[in-house]
């Protein structure tokens, strides 16, 4: 099992096996998916949107 409850539930419902592979954080993992280095990841919406759209939501 993956180790994160929502991912475990999804994998069981879909009838697939997923494996946890540690990564350097959510942002770099999304970047790796967008760059074709990984097939999929789970992430927060904010982390994924920033990388997918190039948005900069900083206060500076």
Residue, then its C-alpha position, 0 to 999 in steps of 0.5 A: x500500500x502507498x501509505x496515504x489513506x486517500x491514495x490507498x482508497x483510490x488504488x483499491x477502488x481502481x483495482x491498481x497497485x501504486x508504490x510510494x517513492x520518496x521525492x524531494x517535496x510536492x513541488x519538485x514531484x509535480x515538476x518531474x511529472x510535467x517534465x516526463x520524469x515520472x508518470x504521476x504523483x499526488x499533490x496539493x492543488x496549490x502546488x500543482x497549479x503554480x507549476x502547471x500555470x507558471x503563476x507566482x502568488x508571492x507577496x513580493 
